[in-house]
Amino acid sequence: MTPDQPLPILATHSGKFHCDEVFAYAVLRLALGLGEAGRDHMLLRTRRADQLAGAGIVWDVGFVFDAAAGRFDHHQRGAPLRPDATPFSSAGLVWQVYGERAVAALLPPEAAGFAAAIAAELDDNLVRRIDEIDNGVAADGPLQRDTLGLASLVGEFNPSWDDPSGQGPGAGDAAFQEATAMLLGVLRRRVDALRARLAAEAHVLAAHRAGADPRLLVLDRGMPWKNVVFAHGLPVLFTVSPASNGNWMLDTMPPEPGSFAQRLPLPEDWAGLEAEALAAKSGIADAVFVHLRRFVGAAKSRDGALAMAQKALAA
């Protein structure tokens, strides 16, 4: 963009704002690589048709859905529905086109391959909910107001009736930007959490494939692993991984999610022992402890923890 070129215009309606149009704006900024309004684009909040006509992208206003033309409203008759007949909001309509690009903008280059999977999961468990709330419908029963939910939190950014910032031609514009900043933070954190989960899954599966015994999972870093074992039906009984205090942990595997039982507990005669007592009983010199309930133990070294696992398997 040269200095003499006009800034691109992104437009939504004026007045009270809701989660769907604020979320859609956050997604557009990420996907299009845009910074603050006024620097590399203009945000126009209006209901005037003549002003909307000059905008490059318009959402939640205008009574037109035409993705190719950059129009993403859902208030008109015949507005698009999800495959299960849930109505889209402007958030859902914008996400279908720009969601994966928005996610990719938040990922480091080495995680770019996760963008499609993360975008699909966010659409299912976040964007769909915004659609439901904005349209007053819910696939899982009556729609309940959640005062701690994202839609409620965004709504609270709107100026109160006696706030001067809620009056005049730019009413609520500053609050709209504040709400956008919050949603940008939410998206960044959720994308990173899903990236980390997918990265852990890939690492756990690779470590399991590389292991000599499919019942023993050895990780070079601490990371979530139990859900991966369940999801992929791995025959893991024990996992060895480093702890933040320098020890190496030996964890047992529960038989099902949420269970406090173990597929195979650590040996009964190790239960509740520590240091010299455990070393004498187990024959492993650097053994540190075994919990009384036999679901976790530790050694000072990787080799020590592996030896504990192998003796437990043999027993």
Secondary structure, 3 states (H helix, E strand, C coil): CCCCCCCCEEEECCCCCCHHHHHHHHHHHHHHCCCCCCCCCEEEECCCHHHHCCCCEEECCCCCEEHHHCEECCCCCCCCECCCCCECCHHHHHHHHHHHHHHHHHCCHHHHHHHHHHHHHHHHHHHHHHHHHHHCCCCCCCCCCCCCCHHHHHHCCCCCCCCHHHCCCCCCHHHHHHHHHHHHHHHHHHHHHHHHHHHHHHHHHHHHHHCCCCCEEECCCCCCCHHHHHHHCCCCCEEEEECCCCCEEEEECCCCCCCCCCCCCCCHHHCCCEHHHHHHHHCCCCEEEECCCCCEEEECCHHHHHHHHHHHHHC
